[in-house]
Amino acid sequence: MASGVVIFDPAAFKEVYPTFATLSDPQLDNAFNTATLYLNNTPRSQVADVVRRALLLNLLTAHIAAMQYGENGQPPSPLVGRINSAAEGSVNVGTDYPVQPGSQAWYIQTQYGAMFWEATAWLRVGRYVPGPCGVPVSVTIPWRP
């Protein structure tokens, strides 16, 4: 982590997330680079703490890798959204991909995305940022010399 930027280490990632041990380093690099589209990885990121940003980027990387490449050597699920119904005879599965504000539906498709969504709730609330002070105004009190 040099100069306020998270440097991705595929070997360390595989240690923390062993379900992705079968993925190649270029696949994980691609997932990490994609994750930086969702969470800024520059010194001007909303997540100023680089250690916290690394944790969040790893969660996003795991989320993207699970959806794009699969886990534990298994192919990714072709289903989009959450399973809302299932039947046994003739095998029937229904999915639901509700349109929700803030793209929550996309994140909650994996456990990693759901963890990222919850951990970044503080980024989705309004914050007051005061404007510049402007030109100082001298206050004159007429009854004072």
FENMOCOR-V991209 format. One record per pair of residues at least 12 apart in sequence whose C-alpha atoms are under 8 Angstrom apart, sorted by sequence separation. I is the first residue (numbers start at 1). J is the second residue. D is the distance in Angstrom with one decimal. If there is no record, write none. Layout:
i:I j:J d:D
i:I j:J d:D
This chain:
i:41 j:53 d:7.7
i:83 j:95 d:4.3
i:84 j:96 d:6.0
i:82 j:95 d:5.4
i:83 j:96 d:6.3
i:104 j:117 d:7.1
i:11 j:25 d:7.9
i:81 j:95 d:5.9
i:82 j:96 d:5.4
i:10 j:25 d:5.8
i:80 j:95 d:7.0
i:81 j:96 d:5.3
i:82 j:97 d:6.6
i:79 j:95 d:7.2
i:80 j:96 d:7.7
i:81 j:97 d:4.5
i:80 j:97 d:6.8
i:81 j:98 d:7.8
i:10 j:28 d:6.4
i:39 j:57 d:7.0
i:10 j:29 d:7.1
i:8 j:29 d:7.4
i:36 j:57 d:7.2
i:35 j:57 d:6.3
i:8 j:32 d:7.2
i:81 j:105 d:7.0
i:32 j:57 d:7.1
i:35 j:60 d:5.5
i:81 j:106 d:7.3
i:32 j:58 d:7.4
i:35 j:61 d:5.6
i:34 j:61 d:7.6
i:82 j:109 d:6.2
i:32 j:60 d:7.6
i:81 j:109 d:5.8
i:32 j:61 d:4.9
i:35 j:64 d:7.2
i:80 j:109 d:7.6
i:31 j:61 d:5.2
i:34 j:64 d:7.7
i:31 j:62 d:7.7
i:28 j:61 d:7.4
i:31 j:64 d:5.7
i:31 j:65 d:5.6
i:6 j:41 d:6.5
i:5 j:41 d:5.7
i:5 j:42 d:5.4
i:28 j:65 d:6.9
i:4 j:42 d:6.5
i:5 j:43 d:6.2
i:27 j:65 d:7.8
i:4 j:43 d:4.7
i:3 j:43 d:7.2
i:20 j:62 d:7.9
i:27 j:69 d:8.0
i:67 j:110 d:7.7
i:4 j:48 d:7.9
i:6 j:50 d:6.5
i:63 j:107 d:7.7
i:66 j:110 d:7.4
i:5 j:50 d:6.9
i:13 j:58 d:7.3
i:17 j:62 d:7.6
i:20 j:65 d:7.8
i:4 j:50 d:6.1
i:23 j:69 d:7.7
i:6 j:53 d:7.4
i:63 j:110 d:6.1
i:6 j:54 d:5.9
i:63 j:111 d:7.5
i:1 j:50 d:7.3
i:22 j:71 d:8.0
i:63 j:112 d:5.1
i:20 j:70 d:8.0
i:22 j:72 d:6.6
i:23 j:73 d:7.7
i:62 j:112 d:6.2
i:63 j:113 d:5.1
i:20 j:71 d:5.6
i:21 j:72 d:7.3
i:22 j:73 d:5.7
i:62 j:113 d:7.9
i:19 j:71 d:5.4
i:20 j:72 d:6.1
i:60 j:112 d:6.8
i:19 j:72 d:4.8
i:20 j:73 d:7.7
i:59 j:112 d:5.3
i:60 j:113 d:6.2
i:59 j:113 d:6.7
i:59 j:115 d:7.3
i:60 j:116 d:6.7
i:59 j:116 d:6.0
i:56 j:116 d:6.2
i:56 j:119 d:7.8
i:46 j:123 d:7.7
